[in-house]
Amino acid sequence: MNDSSVTDWTLERHCIDGVCHCDWRLTVQDCVESHALYVVHVINIALSGLVSILAIGILYDRLVLKGHRLFDGNIAKGCLRPKPIDSMMFLLTFFNILRLISSVIIVADIAPGNMIVRSFMFEIPWQFGYGGFSLYLVGIAQTLADSHRAIATGWLPSPRTVDVIGLSFFLAPFILNNICSLVAGSLAKILFAGVRLVGILNRHIAKFQTSGPRFTTVKTGIFKIKSVMSILSICLMLFAIFLLLYGALRNSITVNPVGSVFLAVIWSYLAGISTLSLEISILFNPTINENTDIGLKSSSGGDKSNNLFETQNSGLPSVMHDKSFQGTLSHNAFDDLKQQQLQYQQATQKHAKGVGAANNVNTTILTSRAGIPLEDLSYSDSKDNYKSPHWADPKQDTEACNHIDEALFSSQVDLMDAK
C-alpha cells in the first residue's frame, strides 16, 4: 500500500480512515484484530508456561539429582565449555519465561504508553534462545574434542578458536542492537554443522557390526542428534523467512487482519513448539535414560564418565586403569575382547596339547601387557622356531591396543547426553 493513505501512523498502530490495525508485538488494544491477537497471546502464555515447567523439571533432574554442571572449570581446555543439553535447556527456560512475561504485559496492557519497555520485552527473550542454540553447538564441538583426538585434530578448530566463535555467537545478541538480522544469518550454519556432525558419526558407526547393543545405542544417539539439529534448523529457517517477510512488508502485513494474525500465530508459537519438541526429544530416551554417559570424558568437566555397557564382572588387570587409557579406551570393550580371546586361547591350548603329545614340544602362548591373549599365533618352539612378527615388538602391542580406540569411538558417543 501507499504510505500517503495512512491517516494515523504510530509505532504500535496503523490507522486508515479511522480503522486501526495493531502491531501485535506491542499492543492488542483498539484495533480490528484485538480479539484474535488477544487469544494468540493468551495461548502463548499457556504454552510458554507449560514448556518452562517441563524445562525446570528437566534441569532439576539433571543438575540437582544427577549432579550435572552447566560449565567446566578447566580453563586449560578453553574458557567456554558448556554441557550441550543442560546449557541449552537452562537458557531456553529463561527464554520461555521472558516470552510469557512479554505476553502478560500485552494482555494486561501494562505500561501502555511505554513502547521502549514493550519493545525490549519482546526482543530480549530471543537473545536467550539464540544463546541456548549457540552453547549447544559449542558443547558438541568440545565433547567431540574430548572424546577422540583424531577428530579434534582433523576438523575441529583449536579451543581458543572455539571460544572466540562460541562467545561471539553467545554474546553478540546481547551487545548488538540489530540482533535479528545478524544472528538469524549466522545461526543458519547450525543446519550445515549438524549435517557434518552426523556424517562424521555415520562414518564411525560403519566400522561396527549391524547388530548388538553398541550398534543400537550409537544409532539411537545419532537419531537424537538428527532430531535436535532438525528442530533447531527448522525453527531458525522459519524465523528467518518470516523475519524477512515482516521486514519487507511490515506496513502491508500490519493493515491486513489475516496476515497480521497469521504472522502473530507463527511467530508466537514457533519458539514454544520448538522448545516442547526438544524437551520431548530429551525425555524420550528409553535406552540411555538411567545412565546418560557412555564412557566419554565430559566436555563440562569431572572425571571419566560411567560406561553404559559396563558389565558386572570385569576381569581386567589394574594396568587398564592407567591414565594413558582413560578418555580413549573403553574398559568394557576390552572385557568383550578378552572373553573372545579366551575362547580362542582354550582352542589353541587343546591344539597345543595334541601337538605336545605327538612331538613332546612345549608351547607358550603369549599375552599382551593388558592380560589379553594375543590374536595372532605367537608360538616359539624348538622345531621351527616360529614367532609371529606382528606381536614380536611390545611397542606394536601398545599400538594395536590404541588402534581399538578409533574403531570403538562411535560406540561410546551419545552427544545428546555428554557430560
N, C-alpha and C positions, 0 to 999 in steps of 0.2 A: 504494500500500500504506500501511498504518498504521505510524507510527513506533514504536508500542508493541510491534510484532512483531520489531523489530530487537534482537537479544540482544547484539551487539557492533558498535558503530558507531564507526569511526575515519575520518580523512580519506581514507586510501588504501584501506580495505576496509569492506564491509558484510557482516556475518555473521548469518545467520538459522538458528537451531537447528544450529549447527556448520558450516553450508555458507556459505563466504565467496565474495564477488564483489569483483573488483578495480576500482578507478578506473584505467583504462588509461593515463591521463595521468601517474600517479605510480608505479605498480608493476604487475608481472605475476606476482608470486610468490604461491604458496599460495592459489590461488583456482580456481574452476571453469573460468574462461576462460583460464587461464595459457598453454596451448599455442597457442590461436588468437591471443591477443594478442601472444605472443612472435613468431609468424610475421608478424603485422601490422607490428611494429616492425622486424624484420629486412628485410622488403621495403621499408619506408620508408627504412632505411639505404641500401639499394642504389639506390633511386630518387633520394633526395637527393644521393647521391654522383655519380650519372650527370648530373643536371641541373647540379650545381655544376661538374663538369669542363667541360661544354659552355659554361656561363656564363663560366668563366675563359678558355676559348679565344676566345670572342667578344670579351671585354674586351681580351685581349691583341692581337687583330687590330685592334680599333678604337682603343684607347688607345696602344699601342706602335707598331704597324706603320703605322697611318693617322694617328696624331698627334692624335686627338680629345682633348678635355678634358671633365672632368665638370662644371665650373662656369666661368662667365665672370667675369673680374675687373673688368669695367666697372661700378663701383658707381653711376655716374650713371643707369644704366638699371634699377636695382634690385639689392638685395644678394643675392637668391636667384634665380639664373639658371642652372638646371641644363640639361644636354643631355638630352632626354627618354629616349632609348633607353639611353644609356650610364649615366646616373644610376640608372635603374630596374634595369638588369642588375647594376650594382655592388652595390646594396642587396639584391637578390634572391639574389646569391651568398652574402652573409653570412647571409641568411635560411635558405637550404637547408643551409649548413654547420652552423649552430646547431641546426637541426632534426635533422640527422644526429647531432650530439653528444648531443642530448637522448635520442634513441632508443638510442644506445650506452649511456648511463647506465642506462636502464631495463633493457635486455637484459643488461648485465653486472652489474646490481644494485649499482652504485656508490653509496656513502653511503646505505644502505637506510633509516636512521632519520632522515635529514635531509630533511624534507619542504620546507623553505624552498628549498634548492638545487634540488630536483627541480621544484617549482612554478615557480621563477624560470626554470629552463632550458626549461620548456615554454612560458612566456609571452613571454620576451624575443625569440625569433625572429620572432614575428608583428609586433612593432613595426617591424622592418626591412622586412617585407613591406608593411605599411601605408605606411611612408615611401617605398618604391620607387614605389608607385602614386601617392602624392601628388606626388612630384617629376616623374613623367611628365606629369601634368596641368598642373603649373606650367610645365614646359618647353614644352608645347604652346601654352599661353597666351602665353608670352614669344616664342616663334617666330612666332606669328601677328602679334604686335605689331611685330616687326622686319620682317616680310615686307610688310605692307600697312597704311599709316597709316589708311586709311578703315575697315578692320576694327577696328583698335586703338581708334580714337575712337568707333566706332559701338556696340560692345557690350562691349569689353574694359575692365575697370576700370584705374585708374592703376597704375603699377609699385609704388607704396607699398602699395596695397590688395592687389595680387597677392602681395607679400612677406608681408604680415600673414596673409592666408589660407593661403598655402603653408607658412609657418613654423608656423602653428597646427596644420595637418594633420600636418606632419612631426614636430614636437617634442612635441605633446600626448601621444602614446602613451608617450613616454619619461618624461614628467613625472607624468601622472595614473595612479593605480593601477587604476582601473576602465576599462582601455583597450578591452576588448571591446565593452561596451555603447555607449560614446561614439563610438569610431572606426567601428564597423560601421555605425552610423546615419549618420554624417557622410559616409563614403565611398560610401554608396548613391547620392550625387549624381553619381558617376562615370558611371552609365548615362545620366543626362539631359545631362550635359556632352558625352558622346560623340555623342548624337543631335543636339545643337545644332551641334557642330563639323562633322559630316558634312553637315548641312543647309546650312551656310554654303558648304562646298566644292562641293556639288552645284549651288548657285545660280551659282557662278562658272564651273563647267565647262559650264553650259548655254549660255554665250556662244561656245563653240568648235564647230567642225565635228566631226561624229561619225566622223571618220577621221583618220589621221595619227599620227605618233609622240607629239605633245604630248597629244592626247586619250587615247591608250592609257596613257601614263605617269601622267597625272593620275588616270585611273580605277584604275590599279594602286595608286597612293598612297592613294586613298580606300578601296579594298578592304582594304588593310593596316591603315589606321586602324580600319575597322569590325571587323576581326579582333581587334586588340588590345583595343579597347573592349568587344567581346562577351566575350572571355575574362575580362577583369577584372570585368565586371558579373556574369557567371555565377558566378565564384569568390566574389565578395563576397555575392551573394544566397544562395548555398548555405550559405556560412559563417554568415550572419546567421540563416537558418532553423534550422540545426542548433544554433546557439548558443542561440536562443530555446527550442528543444525541450529541450536539455540543462539550461538554467537552470530551466525549469518542472518537468521530470520527472526530475531527476537521480537521486533515490533509486530510482524505478521502473526507470529505464534501467540503473542500476548493478547491480541484483539480477537483471536479465533477461539471460542469456548472449547470446541472439541480438541483442537490442537494443544491448547494450554493444559486441559485436564489430562490428556493422554501423556504429554511430556511429564507432568507432575507425578502421574502414577508410575511411569517407568523410572524416573529419577529417584523418587522416594523409596520405592520398594526394591530397586536393584541391589542396593547395599545390604538391606536386611535379608533378602532371599539368598544372596551370595554368602553372607555370614552363616546363615542357617545351614546351607549346603556344606560349608566347611566343617561345621560342628557335627553334622551327621556323618561326614566322611571320617572324622576323628573318632567318634563314638562307635561307629560300625566297624569293629576291629576284632572279630572273634578269634583270630589266630594269635595275635600278639597283644591282647588286652592285659593279661596278667603280668607279663614280663616284657617290657617295651623295648629292651635293648638286646642286640644280638652280637655281643662280643666286640662292639666298637668302642674305641676311645672317644669320649664325647667331645663335641665342639663347645660345650658350655661348662667344661671343667669336670673336676672329680677324677677318681681313679678309673680303672678299667671297668667297663660295664659288665653286667651279668650276661651270660650266654643263654639264649633261648633253647639251644639244643643240648644243654649240659646234661649229661647222663648221671644216674645215681651212683654208679660205680666207676671211679676213674682210677686206672692203674698207672698213670703216667709218673715217671720219676720226678724228683724235685727239680731237676735241671730244666724242666719245661716252664718253671716259674721264673726263669732268669729274665732280666729286664730286656734282653735282646729279643725275646719272643713276644713281650707284651705289646699290644696295639697292632701286631702284624700277623700273628698266628693264632688260629682257633685251637684251644686245648682239646675241645671235643672232636675236632676234625682229626687230630692225632689219635684219639681214642678209637674212632672208627677205623682209621688206617691200621692201627696196631692190631685190632681184632682181626682184620682181614689178613694181615701179615702173619699173625699167629697160626691161622688156619693153614697158610702156606708153609709155615715152619713145621707144623705137625706132619704134613705130607712129605716134606723133604727129609725129615728125620726118619720116617718109615723107609723112604727110599735109601737113605744113608745106611740104615741098619742092614737092609738087604745087601747092599754093596759091601758093607764091612764084613758080613758073614762070609761072603764069597771071596773077597780079596784080603780080608784081615787088615784093612786100612782105616786109620782114624780119620774122622771127618769133623771139621769145625765149622759151625755156622756163625758168621759174623753178624753183629748188630751195630746199629748206629749209636752215637753218644746219647741219643734220646731214649734208648732202650727199645727201638723198633727194629725187628728183623728186616734185614735188607732185602729189597725186592729182587735184585739181580742175584744170580748164583755167585757165591763168593767162597768157593771151596779151595783149600790148599792141601793137596795130598802128595804123597811121595811118588805116586805113579806117574802123573802127567804134569805135576807142579802147576796146575791151572789156578789163575787168580783173576777175578773179574776186574777189568780196568776201570769200570765206572765207579766202583766203590773203593778202589785202592787208596785214594787220597782222602784223608779226613776232611780236608777243605771242601772237596767236592760233595762230601756227605752233608756239610752245612749248607752249601749252595743248593743242593737238591731239596733240603727241608725248607729253605727260604722260598724256593720256587713254588711250593704249595700255596703260599700266601696269595699269590696273584690269582691262581685258579679258584681259590676259596673265597675270594673277596666278595663276590656278589651274593654268596650265601649268608653273609653277615650284615648286609646292608638293608636297613629299613629307615631311610632318612626321614620318614614321617614322624618317627618317634625317637630319633637320635638324641641322646642327652648332650 
